[in-house]
């Protein structure tokens, strides 16, 4: 109980905020490197694919954790059941965030693929007329 509820302290929260900021800066730097290495509409495809693929394992883990808490809740006494219900409810936040991140990645991926398709479709008639 102390291990789980012990995370709800100011010093732990401050360390997690610092870690989040550092990892966010690293992620932004890596995204800038990827975006500078890729040209044209392929940037949207690469960025969307990376965001989508990066969010799916975290989403699966959050859903699995919620399922685990829900399963453990069936065999618990009323006090532990209340704590597990708190954990089940709390897992809704990361699940919602990872779903939003996956949707953002899917939209960027679809936007990039749509732009590439439109560009190639527009360029196709000029290629055909040049071959005649």
Secondary structure, DSSP 8 states (H G I E B T S, - for coil): -HHHHTT-SHHHHHHHHHHHHHHHHHHHHHHHHHHHHS-TTHHHHHHHHHHHHHHHHHHHHHHHHHHHHHHHHTT--HHHHHHHHHHHHHHHHHHHHHHHHHHHHHHHHHHHHHHHHHHHHHHHHHHHHHH-
